[in-house]
Amino acid sequence: QMCIRDRLRSIDLLVNRTKEAAHTEKYLGLLYPTEEFKVYGYLTNTQIKFVLVLDYDSKAKDAEVKNFFSRFHEIYADTVCNPFYTADENITSKKFEERVNDLISQGF
């Protein structure tokens, strides 16, 4: 949990630096490898942060992680654009959960 909080701060720092450079890339890449994990980041146009934590020995390629984030962002957007979703509340949709589980089960 401490690791995730630190990575969110890393995303904030990276976002602040890239704003100056008119950065439009959503995929932030590998934020921080540790001895146990690789932490990747993604930032939506609306400043929502997604973090993916993989085992350090994961064989996931950068393009695969980028594709994962892109597909996850699509699932997320479909869910929060649903008229029955209440903004700023936890997502409790079973369909969202199923779609995310399907995405994860496809692996890297």
C-alpha atoms as an extended CHARMM CRD file, in Angstrom:
* protein
*
       108  EXT
         1         1  GLN       CA              0.0000000000        0.0000000000        0.0000000000  PROA      1               0.0000000000
         2         2  MET       CA              2.8710000000        2.3520000000        0.7760000000  PROA      2               0.0000000000
         3         3  CYS       CA              4.3930000000        1.5050000000       -2.6010000000  PROA      3               0.0000000000
         4         4  ILE       CA              1.1820000000        2.4720000000       -4.4280000000  PROA      4               0.0000000000
         5         5  ARG       CA              0.9190000000        5.7630000000       -2.5640000000  PROA      5               0.0000000000
         6         6  ASP       CA              4.5220000000        6.5740000000       -3.4950000000  PROA      6               0.0000000000
         7         7  ARG       CA              3.8250000000        5.7220000000       -7.1400000000  PROA      7               0.0000000000
         8         8  LEU       CA              0.7950000000        8.0250000000       -7.1820000000  PROA      8               0.0000000000
         9         9  ARG       CA              3.0820000000       10.8140000000       -6.0350000000  PROA      9               0.0000000000
        10        10  SER       CA              5.4820000000        9.8450000000       -8.8320000000  PROA      10              0.0000000000
        11        11  ILE       CA              2.6270000000       10.1740000000      -11.3120000000  PROA      11              0.0000000000
        12        12  ASP       CA              1.8280000000       13.6480000000       -9.9570000000  PROA      12              0.0000000000
        13        13  LEU       CA              5.4470000000       14.7320000000      -10.3930000000  PROA      13              0.0000000000
        14        14  LEU       CA              5.6120000000       13.2760000000      -13.8890000000  PROA      14              0.0000000000
        15        15  VAL       CA              2.3180000000       14.8960000000      -14.8860000000  PROA      15              0.0000000000
        16        16  ASN       CA              3.4760000000       18.2950000000      -13.6550000000  PROA      16              0.0000000000
        17        17  ARG       CA              6.6740000000       17.9880000000      -15.6900000000  PROA      17              0.0000000000
        18        18  THR       CA              4.8790000000       16.8140000000      -18.8330000000  PROA      18              0.0000000000
        19        19  LYS       CA              2.2580000000       19.5880000000      -18.6820000000  PROA      19              0.0000000000
        20        20  GLU       CA              5.0270000000       22.0360000000      -19.4610000000  PROA      20              0.0000000000
        21        21  ALA       CA              5.9840000000       20.0040000000      -22.5290000000  PROA      21              0.0000000000
        22        22  ALA       CA              2.3860000000       19.7130000000      -23.8400000000  PROA      22              0.0000000000
        23        23  HSD       CA              2.5450000000       15.9670000000      -23.2690000000  PROA      23              0.0000000000
        24        24  THR       CA             -0.4960000000       14.1230000000      -24.6110000000  PROA      24              0.0000000000
        25        25  GLU       CA              0.5860000000       10.5080000000      -24.1350000000  PROA      25              0.0000000000
        26        26  LYS       CA             -1.6600000000        8.7750000000      -21.6070000000  PROA      26              0.0000000000
        27        27  TYR       CA              0.6590000000        5.8550000000      -20.9700000000  PROA      27              0.0000000000
        28        28  LEU       CA              3.3110000000        6.8730000000      -18.4530000000  PROA      28              0.0000000000
        29        29  GLY       CA              5.3080000000        3.6500000000      -18.6930000000  PROA      29              0.0000000000
        30        30  LEU       CA              7.3410000000        1.9770000000      -16.0090000000  PROA      30              0.0000000000
        31        31  LEU       CA              7.2540000000        4.2920000000      -13.0180000000  PROA      31              0.0000000000
        32        32  TYR       CA              9.3220000000        2.4000000000      -10.5530000000  PROA      32              0.0000000000
        33        33  PRO       CA             10.7840000000       -1.0880000000      -10.4290000000  PROA      33              0.0000000000
        34        34  THR       CA             11.4970000000       -2.5710000000       -7.0160000000  PROA      34              0.0000000000
        35        35  GLU       CA             13.0500000000       -5.9050000000       -6.1300000000  PROA      35              0.0000000000
        36        36  GLU       CA              9.5600000000       -7.4240000000       -6.0250000000  PROA      36              0.0000000000
        37        37  PHE       CA              7.3890000000       -5.3880000000       -8.4110000000  PROA      37              0.0000000000
        38        38  LYS       CA              7.2000000000       -3.3200000000      -11.5580000000  PROA      38              0.0000000000
        39        39  VAL       CA              4.8230000000       -0.3790000000      -11.2420000000  PROA      39              0.0000000000
        40        40  TYR       CA              3.3250000000        1.1490000000      -14.3960000000  PROA      40              0.0000000000
        41        41  GLY       CA              1.1690000000        4.2450000000      -14.7360000000  PROA      41              0.0000000000
        42        42  TYR       CA             -1.5140000000        5.6830000000      -16.9880000000  PROA      42              0.0000000000
        43        43  LEU       CA             -3.2780000000        9.0280000000      -16.8300000000  PROA      43              0.0000000000
        44        44  THR       CA             -6.6120000000        9.7610000000      -18.4870000000  PROA      44              0.0000000000
        45        45  ASN       CA             -7.5520000000       13.0760000000      -20.0860000000  PROA      45              0.0000000000
        46        46  THR       CA             -9.6320000000       13.7990000000      -16.9900000000  PROA      46              0.0000000000
        47        47  GLN       CA             -6.6230000000       13.2010000000      -14.7000000000  PROA      47              0.0000000000
        48        48  ILE       CA             -7.7600000000        9.7960000000      -13.4230000000  PROA      48              0.0000000000
        49        49  LYS       CA             -4.7100000000        7.7220000000      -12.5190000000  PROA      49              0.0000000000
        50        50  PHE       CA             -4.4570000000        3.9970000000      -13.2000000000  PROA      50              0.0000000000
        51        51  VAL       CA             -1.6260000000        1.9910000000      -11.6590000000  PROA      51              0.0000000000
        52        52  LEU       CA             -0.6810000000       -1.5610000000      -12.6220000000  PROA      52              0.0000000000
        53        53  VAL       CA              1.5850000000       -3.5610000000      -10.3280000000  PROA      53              0.0000000000
        54        54  LEU       CA              3.2180000000       -6.6900000000      -11.7510000000  PROA      54              0.0000000000
        55        55  ASP       CA              5.6230000000       -9.1930000000      -10.2380000000  PROA      55              0.0000000000
        56        56  TYR       CA              9.1750000000       -8.1820000000      -11.0140000000  PROA      56              0.0000000000
        57        57  ASP       CA              9.7430000000      -11.3780000000      -12.9910000000  PROA      57              0.0000000000
        58        58  SER       CA              6.7240000000      -10.6940000000      -15.2160000000  PROA      58              0.0000000000
        59        59  LYS       CA              7.5570000000      -11.0910000000      -18.8990000000  PROA      59              0.0000000000
        60        60  ALA       CA              5.0580000000       -8.3950000000      -19.9370000000  PROA      60              0.0000000000
        61        61  LYS       CA              6.3600000000       -6.2080000000      -22.7270000000  PROA      61              0.0000000000
        62        62  ASP       CA              5.8600000000       -2.4580000000      -22.6860000000  PROA      62              0.0000000000
        63        63  ALA       CA              3.4770000000       -2.6030000000      -25.6790000000  PROA      63              0.0000000000
        64        64  GLU       CA              1.3550000000       -5.2140000000      -23.8900000000  PROA      64              0.0000000000
        65        65  VAL       CA              1.0970000000       -3.0910000000      -20.7470000000  PROA      65              0.0000000000
        66        66  LYS       CA              0.1930000000       -0.0480000000      -22.8400000000  PROA      66              0.0000000000
        67        67  ASN       CA             -2.5160000000       -2.0890000000      -24.5960000000  PROA      67              0.0000000000
        68        68  PHE       CA             -3.8260000000       -3.3130000000      -21.2300000000  PROA      68              0.0000000000
        69        69  PHE       CA             -4.1900000000        0.2620000000      -19.9890000000  PROA      69              0.0000000000
        70        70  SER       CA             -5.8980000000        1.3500000000      -23.1850000000  PROA      70              0.0000000000
        71        71  ARG       CA             -8.4270000000       -1.4670000000      -22.9440000000  PROA      71              0.0000000000
        72        72  PHE       CA             -8.9350000000       -0.8930000000      -19.2140000000  PROA      72              0.0000000000
        73        73  HSD       CA             -9.5350000000        2.8020000000      -19.8830000000  PROA      73              0.0000000000
        74        74  GLU       CA            -12.2160000000        1.8530000000      -22.4110000000  PROA      74              0.0000000000
        75        75  ILE       CA            -13.9430000000       -0.4090000000      -19.8580000000  PROA      75              0.0000000000
        76        76  TYR       CA            -13.7110000000        2.3170000000      -17.2220000000  PROA      76              0.0000000000
        77        77  ALA       CA            -15.1090000000        4.9830000000      -19.5650000000  PROA      77              0.0000000000
        78        78  ASP       CA            -18.0050000000        2.7380000000      -20.5930000000  PROA      78              0.0000000000
        79        79  THR       CA            -18.8450000000        2.2320000000      -16.9270000000  PROA      79              0.0000000000
        80        80  VAL       CA            -18.6710000000        5.8150000000      -15.7100000000  PROA      80              0.0000000000
        81        81  CYS       CA            -20.6140000000        7.0730000000      -18.7510000000  PROA      81              0.0000000000
        82        82  ASN       CA            -23.5150000000        4.8180000000      -17.8180000000  PROA      82              0.0000000000
        83        83  PRO       CA            -26.4500000000        7.0210000000      -16.7730000000  PROA      83              0.0000000000
        84        84  PHE       CA            -26.9950000000        4.8080000000      -13.7130000000  PROA      84              0.0000000000
        85        85  TYR       CA            -23.4760000000        5.4100000000      -12.4080000000  PROA      85              0.0000000000
        86        86  THR       CA            -23.1690000000        8.1130000000       -9.7450000000  PROA      86              0.0000000000
        87        87  ALA       CA            -20.0140000000       10.1940000000      -10.1350000000  PROA      87              0.0000000000
        88        88  ASP       CA            -17.3700000000        9.9440000000       -7.4110000000  PROA      88              0.0000000000
        89        89  GLU       CA            -18.7690000000        6.7130000000       -5.9970000000  PROA      89              0.0000000000
        90        90  ASN       CA            -17.1480000000        3.2970000000       -5.9590000000  PROA      90              0.0000000000
        91        91  ILE       CA            -17.8120000000        1.2350000000       -9.0440000000  PROA      91              0.0000000000
        92        92  THR       CA            -20.0130000000       -1.6780000000       -7.9980000000  PROA      92              0.0000000000
        93        93  SER       CA            -21.0860000000       -2.8470000000      -11.4450000000  PROA      93              0.0000000000
        94        94  LYS       CA            -20.9270000000       -6.6120000000      -11.9440000000  PROA      94              0.0000000000
        95        95  LYS       CA            -20.4440000000       -6.0270000000      -15.6790000000  PROA      95              0.0000000000
        96        96  PHE       CA            -17.4030000000       -3.8400000000      -14.9620000000  PROA      96              0.0000000000
        97        97  GLU       CA            -15.9790000000       -6.5140000000      -12.6870000000  PROA      97              0.0000000000
        98        98  GLU       CA            -16.5570000000       -9.2350000000      -15.2890000000  PROA      98              0.0000000000
        99        99  ARG       CA            -14.9750000000       -7.1930000000      -18.0840000000  PROA      99              0.0000000000
       100       100  VAL       CA            -11.9220000000       -6.3730000000      -15.9570000000  PROA      100             0.0000000000
       101       101  ASN       CA            -11.5560000000      -10.0100000000      -14.9020000000  PROA      101             0.0000000000
       102       102  ASP       CA            -11.7660000000      -11.0730000000      -18.5530000000  PROA      102             0.0000000000
       103       103  LEU       CA             -9.0800000000       -8.5470000000      -19.4460000000  PROA      103             0.0000000000
       104       104  ILE       CA             -6.8180000000       -9.7500000000      -16.6460000000  PROA      104             0.0000000000
       105       105  SER       CA             -7.3650000000      -13.4200000000      -17.5100000000  PROA      105             0.0000000000
       106       106  GLN       CA             -6.0930000000      -12.7540000000      -21.0360000000  PROA      106             0.0000000000
       107       107  GLY       CA             -2.7260000000      -12.0970000000      -19.4470000000  PROA      107             0.0000000000
       108       108  PHE       CA              0.3130000000      -10.5930000000      -21.0760000000  PROA      108             0.0000000000
